[in-house]
Amino acid sequence: MSPQRYELWIGLRYTAGRRRNRLVSFISLASMLGIAIGVATLIAVLSVVNGFERELKSRVLAMSAHASIYAFEGHLQNWRQLADQTRSNGDVVAVAPFVSGEVLVRAGNENLGVPAFQGVLPEEETQVTDIAKYIVDGRFDGLVAGGYGIVIGHELAKKLKVGIGDKIGLLTLQTKPNGDFLPRLRQFAVVAIFNAGLYEVDMKAAYIHLADAQALFGAGEGVTGLHLKLSDPLRAPSIAMQVASSLQGLFYVDDWTRSHDNFFRAIASTKSVMFIIFSLIVAVAAFNIVSTLVMVVHDKQAAIAILRTLGSTPRSIMLIFMVQGTLIGAIGTLAGAAGGIALSLSLESLASAFQAISGHQLMSAEVYDLGELPSDLAAWDVIRISLMSLLLGLGSTLYPAWRASKMQPAEALRYE
């Protein structure tokens, strides 16, 4: 054994322990299990949060325009010309006009507000969003000018207890020239129902034809704004500003990163909080390494004294016990990482099996916006969690190893 490696060999030997000292071995095993459970749990939890973010982002992008341009005041009357100018930008894939406003829907005894109410041109809107792909009953192109048809989400249809062909009353408020409000009630027939798998959308979104919306809101030939589909959704803020600045006039620009900012801020906050909370589990388990090494140092006083007498330096003694503590942390981290990866990859199937056996719905669509438990394992999460666990394990060895290195041979052998 080379002199440079004897610290490693002795540290590994101490980690195995002796049969007579079962308490030290048990505490070492408990530390490994605690670290493994903490690491696995943290990886699985962050995978679920990543899954939420992935699902929300994909469905938001499928059901929403990447960016929108609004008139600074009133309605866009020259929207056809603006749409042609907007399409000339190489980053704009498609453009669709829309009219939006506040509406109260009535069916039977139910009265509900629909904040995401829009009038659209079906043939153009389907080029900007994927709404037509989520139609589960009827047809989106069933919206025709003057037909007074409406497309609603399945959650809203369920709440109103309506189906294809049923009538829904739409109540709007129009502003008169003198500033008074004039309520208007119009009956619309349900021509299609969509299911985006996102409760917030399925409950609070509805579409009618653009011409019907213009008549309903008194917009004349104008529109509220233009929906844009972009070549790169991740660059939506900069592209939208670039497009708006190229147009003549004052416009208000919005994009999906701002209109759905609350969703993604909540997810980011949840992810940070979860990381901190479950890191504490790993920290508590790593603290057990301190107890283990303190007991080992006490048990190995005579061996430490002999090693010092034979010429071992305090640095070598410190390395011996650091090897032992680091090995405990490394084994726990590797076991936890393997378990966390396996759990994350099979989480969706495990959740489905649990729901089928127990009959209990883990994910309520009304609470979580999703009907199933998503999971998205990120390599960076596994790496940073593993590094954090290894550093905590290494840090837990410093104090006991330092105490061992300061032990004097004469004091250690006095009572031997």
C-alpha positions in Angstrom: 0.0 0.0 0.0 1.6 3.3 -1.1 1.9 5.9 1.7 -0.3 8.3 -0.2 -3.2 5.9 -0.1 -3.3 4.5 3.4 -5.7 7.2 4.6 -8.2 6.0 2.0 -7.7 2.3 2.9 -8.1 2.9 6.7 -11.1 5.2 6.1 -12.8 2.5 4.0 -12.0 -0.1 6.7 -13.5 2.1 9.4 -16.6 2.6 7.3 -17.2 -1.2 7.2 -17.0 -1.2 11.0 -16.6 -4.0 13.4 -19.3 -6.4 14.4 -19.0 -5.6 18.0 -19.8 -1.9 17.4 -23.3 -2.4 16.0 -24.5 1.1 17.2 -22.0 2.9 14.9 -22.9 0.7 12.0 -26.7 1.3 12.6 -26.2 5.0 12.7 -24.1 4.9 9.5 -26.9 2.9 7.8 -29.5 5.3 9.1 -27.6 8.3 7.7 -27.3 6.6 4.3 -31.0 5.8 4.2 -31.9 9.3 5.3 -29.8 10.9 2.6 -31.2 8.5 0.0 -34.8 9.2 0.9 -34.2 12.9 1.0 -32.5 13.0 -2.4 -35.0 10.6 -4.1 -38.0 12.6 -2.7 -36.5 16.0 -3.8 -35.8 14.7 -7.4 -39.4 13.3 -7.6 -41.0 16.4 -6.3 -39.1 18.7 -8.7 -39.9 16.4 -11.5 -43.6 16.8 -10.8 -43.2 20.6 -10.6 -41.3 20.5 -13.9 -44.2 18.4 -15.3 -46.7 21.0 -14.3 -44.7 23.7 -15.9 -44.3 21.7 -19.1 -48.0 20.9 -19.4 -49.1 24.4 -18.6 -46.7 25.9 -21.0 -47.6 23.6 -23.9 -51.3 24.0 -23.4 -51.1 27.8 -22.9 -49.1 28.1 -26.1 -51.6 25.8 -27.9 -54.7 27.8 -26.8 -53.2 31.3 -26.7 -51.6 33.6 -29.3 -47.9 34.0 -28.8 -48.4 37.8 -28.9 -51.2 40.4 -29.3 -51.3 43.9 -30.5 -54.1 46.2 -29.1 -55.3 49.6 -30.0 -54.1 52.2 -27.5 -57.7 53.5 -27.4 -60.9 52.2 -28.8 -60.8 49.7 -31.7 -58.5 49.1 -34.7 -60.5 50.3 -37.7 -57.8 49.8 -40.2 -56.9 46.3 -38.9 -56.7 44.7 -42.4 -53.9 47.0 -43.4 -52.1 46.5 -40.1 -52.5 42.7 -40.5 -50.8 42.9 -43.9 -48.0 45.0 -42.5 -47.5 42.7 -39.6 -47.3 39.6 -41.8 -44.4 41.2 -43.7 -42.2 40.6 -40.6 -40.2 37.4 -41.1 -40.8 36.3 -37.5 -44.6 36.4 -37.8 -46.1 33.2 -39.0 -49.8 34.1 -38.9 -52.1 37.0 -37.9 -55.8 36.8 -36.8 -58.1 39.7 -35.7 -60.2 39.4 -32.5 -62.8 41.3 -30.5 -62.9 40.8 -26.8 -65.0 42.2 -24.0 -66.7 41.4 -20.7 -69.7 39.0 -20.9 -72.1 37.4 -18.5 -73.4 34.0 -19.7 -76.8 32.7 -18.7 -78.3 29.2 -19.0 -81.2 28.1 -16.7 -80.5 29.4 -13.2 -76.7 29.7 -13.8 -75.0 33.1 -14.4 -71.3 33.1 -14.9 -68.7 35.6 -16.1 -66.5 34.7 -19.0 -63.3 36.8 -18.9 -61.7 35.2 -21.9 -64.5 35.9 -24.3 -63.5 36.5 -27.9 -65.0 37.1 -31.3 -62.7 35.6 -34.0 -62.6 34.6 -37.7 -62.5 30.7 -37.5 -60.4 30.2 -40.6 -57.7 32.7 -39.4 -57.8 31.9 -35.6 -57.0 28.2 -36.3 -53.8 29.4 -38.0 -52.7 31.2 -34.8 -53.9 28.7 -32.1 -54.7 25.0 -31.9 -58.2 25.5 -30.7 -59.7 23.3 -33.5 -57.6 20.3 -32.3 -59.2 20.4 -28.9 -62.8 20.3 -30.1 -64.5 17.3 -28.6 -68.1 17.9 -29.9 -69.2 19.9 -32.9 -67.0 21.9 -35.3 -65.1 25.2 -34.7 -65.9 26.3 -38.2 -69.5 26.1 -37.2 -69.1 29.7 -36.3 -70.5 31.8 -39.2 -71.3 35.4 -39.5 -74.9 36.1 -38.4 -75.3 32.6 -37.2 -75.0 33.5 -33.5 -73.2 30.4 -32.6 -70.8 30.0 -29.7 -67.9 27.6 -28.8 -67.3 27.0 -25.1 -65.1 24.8 -22.9 -66.4 21.5 -21.6 -66.1 22.7 -17.9 -68.3 25.7 -18.7 -70.7 23.5 -20.6 -70.9 21.1 -17.7 -71.5 24.0 -15.3 -74.2 25.5 -17.4 -75.6 22.0 -18.2 -75.7 22.7 -21.9 -74.8 20.7 -25.0 -74.7 21.1 -28.8 -77.7 23.1 -30.1 -78.6 24.5 -26.6 -79.2 28.2 -26.2 -77.0 30.5 -24.0 -77.8 34.1 -23.2 -75.0 36.6 -23.4 -75.4 39.8 -21.4 -73.1 42.7 -22.3 -73.0 46.4 -21.3 -72.5 49.0 -24.1 -71.5 52.6 -23.3 -73.9 55.2 -24.6 -72.5 58.6 -25.8 -73.7 60.3 -22.6 -71.7 57.8 -20.5 -74.6 55.6 -19.4 -74.5 51.9 -19.8 -76.9 50.0 -22.0 -77.4 46.3 -21.2 -77.8 44.0 -24.2 -78.9 40.3 -24.1 -78.5 38.0 -27.0 -79.2 34.3 -27.4 -76.4 32.1 -28.9 -76.5 28.4 -29.8 -73.7 26.1 -28.8 -72.0 24.9 -32.0 -68.9 23.2 -30.5 -67.3 22.3 -27.2 -63.6 22.1 -26.6 -61.5 20.4 -23.9 -58.0 21.9 -23.6 -57.2 19.9 -20.4 -56.6 23.2 -18.6 -59.4 24.0 -16.2 -58.8 27.8 -16.3 -59.3 27.8 -20.1 -62.1 25.2 -20.2 -64.1 27.2 -17.7 -63.4 30.8 -18.7 -63.0 30.9 -22.5 -65.6 31.2 -25.2 -65.6 32.1 -28.9 -68.1 33.6 -31.3 -67.8 34.8 -34.8 -66.0 38.2 -35.3 -69.0 39.8 -37.0 -71.3 38.7 -34.2 -68.9 40.1 -31.6 -68.6 43.4 -33.5 -72.4 43.7 -33.4 -72.6 42.6 -29.8 -70.1 45.1 -28.5 -70.9 47.9 -31.0 -67.4 47.9 -32.5 -68.6 48.6 -36.1 -66.0 47.3 -38.5 -63.2 47.6 -35.9 -61.5 44.9 -33.8 -59.9 44.9 -30.3 -56.5 43.8 -31.7 -54.5 41.2 -33.6 -53.3 37.8 -32.5 -49.9 36.8 -33.7 -48.3 33.4 -34.1 -44.5 33.7 -34.0 -41.7 31.5 -35.3 -40.0 31.5 -31.9 -42.4 31.8 -28.9 -39.5 32.2 -26.5 -38.7 35.5 -28.2 -42.2 36.7 -28.0 -41.6 39.9 -26.0 -38.8 41.2 -28.3 -40.6 40.2 -31.5 -43.9 41.8 -30.4 -42.2 45.1 -29.6 -40.3 45.0 -32.9 -43.6 44.5 -34.8 -45.5 47.2 -32.9 -42.7 49.7 -33.4 -42.8 49.1 -37.2 -46.5 50.1 -37.3 -47.7 53.7 -37.5 -49.6 54.8 -34.5 -49.8 54.0 -30.8 -50.4 50.3 -29.8 -50.3 48.2 -26.7 -48.3 45.0 -26.9 -48.9 41.9 -24.9 -47.4 38.4 -25.1 -48.0 35.0 -23.5 -45.1 35.4 -21.0 -46.9 38.4 -19.5 -50.5 37.4 -19.9 -49.9 34.1 -18.1 -47.2 35.5 -15.8 -49.0 34.4 -12.6 -48.9 30.8 -13.7 -45.2 30.6 -14.2 -44.3 32.8 -11.3 -46.3 30.5 -9.0 -44.5 27.5 -10.4 -41.1 29.0 -10.0 -41.9 30.0 -6.4 -43.2 26.5 -5.6 -40.1 24.9 -7.1 -37.8 27.1 -5.0 -39.8 26.5 -1.8 -39.9 22.7 -2.4 -36.2 22.6 -3.0 -35.5 24.4 0.3 -37.9 22.2 2.3 -36.8 18.9 1.0 -33.1 19.9 1.2 -33.7 20.1 5.0 -34.4 16.4 5.0 -31.0 15.8 3.4 -29.4 18.2 5.8 -30.8 16.4 8.8 -29.7 13.1 7.5 -26.2 14.5 6.8 -26.1 15.8 10.4 -26.3 12.2 11.5 -22.9 11.7 9.9 -21.5 14.0 12.5 -22.9 11.8 15.3 -21.5 8.7 13.5 -18.0 10.1 13.2 -17.9 11.5 16.7 -18.7 8.0 18.0 -16.1 6.5 15.7 -13.4 9.0 16.8 -14.2 8.1 20.4 -14.0 4.4 19.6 -10.8 4.7 17.7 -8.8 6.8 20.2 -6.2 4.1 20.6 -5.8 3.5 16.9 -5.4 7.3 16.3 -2.7 7.4 19.0 -0.8 4.5 17.4 -1.0 6.1 14.0 0.3 9.4 15.3 3.1 7.5 17.1 4.0 5.8 13.8 4.4 9.2 12.1 0.9 10.0 10.8 0.3 13.8 10.5 -2.8 15.5 11.8 -3.7 16.0 8.1 -3.6 12.3 7.5 -5.8 11.6 10.5 -8.3 14.2 9.3 -8.4 12.6 5.9 -9.1 9.2 7.3 -12.3 10.3 8.9 -13.3 12.6 6.1 -13.1 9.5 3.8 -15.5 7.6 6.0 -18.0 10.4 6.3 -17.8 11.3 2.6 -18.3 7.6 1.6 -21.5 7.5 3.7 -22.8 10.6 2.0 -21.8 9.4 -1.4 -23.5 6.0 -1.1 -26.7 7.7 0.2 -26.6 10.2 -2.6 -26.1 7.6 -5.4 -28.8 5.4 -4.0 -31.2 8.4 -3.7 -30.4 9.6 -7.2 -31.1 6.2 -8.7 -34.3 5.9 -6.7 -35.4 9.4 -7.6 -34.8 8.8 -11.3 -36.7 5.5 -11.3 -39.6 7.1 -9.3 -39.8 10.1 -11.6 -39.8 8.0 -14.8 -42.6 5.8 -13.5 -44.5 8.4 -11.5 -47.4 8.8 -14.1 -48.0 5.1 -14.4 -47.8 4.6 -10.6 -50.3 7.4 -10.1 -52.7 5.9 -12.7 -52.4 2.5 -11.1 -53.1 4.0 -7.6 -56.1 5.8 -8.9 -57.4 2.7 -10.6 -57.0 0.6 -7.5 -58.2 3.1 -4.9 -60.8 4.9 -7.0 -59.4 8.2 -5.6 -58.5 11.0 -8.0 -55.0 12.3 -7.1 -55.3 15.4 -9.3 -58.5 17.4 -9.2 -58.8 19.4 -12.4 -60.6 22.2 -10.5 -57.8 22.6 -8.0 -54.7 21.9 -10.1 -55.8 22.9 -13.6 -54.7 19.4 -14.8 -56.5 16.1 -14.8 -53.4 13.9 -14.4 -50.1 13.9 -12.5 -47.4 15.1 -14.8 -43.6 14.3 -14.4 -40.6 15.8 -16.3 -37.2 14.6 -15.1 -34.5 17.3 -15.7 -30.9 16.2 -15.7 -29.8 19.5 -14.2 -32.1 18.9 -11.2 -30.5 15.5 -10.6 -27.0 17.0 -10.9 -27.5 20.0 -8.5 -29.4 17.9 -5.9 -26.6 15.3 -6.0 -23.9 17.9 -5.7 -25.8 19.6 -2.8 -26.1 16.2 -1.0 -22.4 15.4 -1.5 -21.3 18.8 -0.2 -23.5 18.5 2.9 -22.0 15.0 3.5 -18.5 16.4 3.1 -19.3 19.4 5.3 -20.6 17.1 8.1 -17.2 15.3 8.3 -15.1 18.5 9.0 -15.7 18.9 12.7 -15.3 15.3 13.8 -12.3 14.8 11.6 -10.7 18.0 12.9 -11.2 16.8 16.5 -9.6 13.5 15.6 -6.6 15.3 14.1 -6.1 17.4 17.3 -6.1 14.3 19.6 -2.8 13.9 21.5 -1.3 10.3 21.6 -0.5 10.5 25.3 -4.0 11.6 26.3 -5.6 8.9 24.1 -3.5 6.1 25.5 -3.7 7.2 29.2 -6.6 4.9 30.0 -5.9 2.1 27.5 
